[in-house]
């Protein structure tokens, strides 16, 4: 059987994050990708200049079309900028009895531009956290959700992961990529306990789409039958390699994308 994953997220016109990054990741990892576009962004490597929210009823129509026909093995949820869209996605998940989403609570682009309205944060927590098998906030997103200072130590990261787990998801991955130090450390917390995943911190400005890529790589692993910890480990390895190869690409004048196809492209295609 063909492994299938669907991404419910915003479109990045620059191609480095959002729906585009998710579909590239699914494809690179051997998974067929379907999509539900929840927002359009006018965006490039320098920043976001506009956001157009897809009407909630059309978001739901896309979900109905995909889930009624495709045998979806994994669901990734990314940028949902408005409460009404979040609620439409929650109702769509309920209609198809999906409580297995990998939810990346996207709030800010790599350029620093906001992607989630302030009034949408509480709705995201109330509506989608209980429907998520995993949430994947970075340090700043975790702090915003909890209205707390940004974690600076492993102990603080674990405390925030515990607080997030209490909000309803079955597991939490707090990502340390925005932290300091020689290693980028992430903590996975669930009823099975805590596990740390580390990788060398790589120096590059080309990190656009790393969060989208990691969450969609986890979804791809789940679609292929990996358990959660194995899917996270494989995704961490994939993203680290994609960041390491990012400077092989020359894309735009700002924060370029990671190299999703680092294992497939030859030197002549870069």
N, C-alpha and C positions, 0 to 999 in steps of 0.2 A: 504493500500500500504506500501511496505517496504521502509523506508527512506534509501537513498544511498548517500554517500559522496565519493569523489575521492581525493586522495592526489597526488600531483605532486612534488616530492622532491628527496632528496638523501637517500641512504640506510646507516644505521649505523650498522656495523657488530657487535657491542657490544650490540645492542638491546635497548638502552636507549633513543635515539633521532630519528629524521628523519622519514622515512617511517614506521619503526617499532613502534615508539611512536605514530604516527598518527593512524595506524591501531588498536593498543591497545586501544587508546582513543575512536575511533569510536565504537569499540565493547563494551567497558565498558559503553558507553552511549546509547546503543541500536540502533546503526546505522550500516548498512552494508558498509564495506570499500573496495574500489577498489584503485588501485595504478598505477602510471606512474613513473618509476624509472629514474631519470635524472642524477644520479651519484652514483658511488659506493665508499664507504670509507673503508679503513682499519683502524679501530677505536676501542678503548675500553675505560674503565673508566679513563685511564691515559692520553689519547691523541689520535691524528690522525696521522697515519704514512704514509698514502697515499690516493690519490683521483684519481679515474678513471672516466672521464666524458663519459657518454653514448653518442654515436653519435647522432647529432641533428635529423637526419632523422628517427632514431629508437625511439627517444622520441616522435616524431610526430606519428609514427606508433602505439605506445602504446595509445596515446590520441585518434586516430581514432578508434582503436578497442574498447576502453571503451565507448566513447561518442556515437558511432554509434549503440550500443546495449543496454547499461544500461540507465535507466532514472535517470540521476544524479541530485540530489536535492541541492548539495553544492560542491564547489571546494575549496580545500586548496592548496596553493602553498608554498613550503619551499625552501630548498637549490637548487639554480641554479647557478653553479659556473662560467660559461663561457658565453660570449655574444651570441655565435651561438645557444646555448641551450635556452637561454632566448628568442631569436627571434623565435625559433621553437615553443616554448610554446605559444607565442603571436599569431602566425599564426594559431595554433591549436585552441585557444580560439575563434578567429575570425570565423573559419570555422564552429564552432558549436554555434555561437552567444552567447558566455558566457562573460558577463561583471560583474559577481557576485563573483569573487574569493576573498577568505580571503588570503591575501598575507603576509607571514612572511618573511621579508627581512633578511634571515639568513646570517650572515657575519663571526662570530667567534664561535667556539665550546666552551663549558663550560671549557675545559682545556686551552683555550687561543689560540688554533690553528686556523689560518685563513681558512675560507671556501668559500670566495668570492673573485675572482681576482679583483684588483683595477680597471682594465679597464671595468669590468662588472657593476660597480655601476651606471654609467650614463645610460647604456643600460637598466638596471632594471627599473630605474625611467621612462625613456622615453617610454619603451615598455609595462610595466606591471602596473604601477601606474594608468593610465587611464582606465585599464580593471579591476580594483579592486574595490569591494564593501567596502573593509576594508584592511588597512595595519596595522601591529602590531609590529613596531620596539621597541626595548628596548632603554634605554637611550644612550648607546654607538652607536647603529645602527642609531638612529635619528641624533646624532651629526655627524656621518660619512657622512650620506646622505647630510646633510646641510652644511658640512664643518664648523662646529661650535663647541664651547666648550660643554662638557657634561652638561646637565641641572642639577642644584642642588636644585632648589626650584620649587614649584608648578607653580609659575608665569612663570618661564623659560620653564617648561614642556609644559604649555599651548601655549606659544609663538612658540615653536618648532612644536607643533601639528598644529597650524595655518599655519605655513610655509610649512609643509608637505602636508596639505590639498590643498594648492594652486598648488601643483605639479600634481594634477589630480585624486586621489582616491576619492570615495564618503564619506569615513569616515576614521579616524585615531585613533588608540589606542596606545598611548605612554605609555610603561610599566615602572613602577618605581621599579621593583624588584631588580635592581642593585644599588639602592640608599641607603641612610642611614635612621635611625630613627626606631621607634617602629612599624610603619605601612608601608606596601607596597602599594603605591597608583598609580593607573593607570588613565589616562584621555582619555575618548572617546569624539571625536570632529567630528561633522558632520553639515550639514545644519540645523539640529534641535537644535544645541547648544552644550554645553559641559556638561559632567557628569563624576563625579569621582567615582571610585570603590576602596575600601580599604579592606585590610585584615591584620591580625597581621603578622609581619615579624618573620619567624620561623628560629631557629638556627639548621642548618644541612649542612653537606658538600654534601649531596646527592640531588643535584639539576639538574643533567644532563637531558636535554630534556624538561625543563620547558616551554621554548618558543614554541617549536614544539607542546607540549601538549596543551598549552593554545589556540593556533590558531586552532588546529584541534578540540578542544572542542567547540570553537565558531562555526566552520563549522558544527559540529554535531548538535548543537542547531538550526542553520539555516535550516539544512536538516529536522529537526523534526517540522519545522513551527514556531519557535520562531522569534520575531522581533529582530533587531540587539542588542538593549540595554539589552533585556532579555537574549539573547544568551551570551553576554559578562558577565552578572552577574552570570549566571549558570556556565559558564566556569571558572570564577574566583573562585567560590566556589569549583568546582571540583579540580582545580589545588592546591588550598590551602590544601584541604583534602589529596591530593596525596603527597604533600610535608610533611605534618604532619605525614603521615604513612611511609615515605621513609626509616626511620631508622629501620623499621620492616624487611626490606630486607637486605641481605648480598650479595652484587654484586660487585666484583672487589675490587681493592686496592685504587682506586682514587675517582673521583666524581661519585658516584652511581646514578642510575635513581630514579625518583619519582615512587611512587607505583600506577600504573595505575589502578590496580584491587583491590584497598583497600576496596571497597564495596562488592566485590564478593568473594575474597579469605578468607578462614577460617584460624585460627591460625595454623592448621596442614599443610597448603600448603605454608607457608612463610618460 
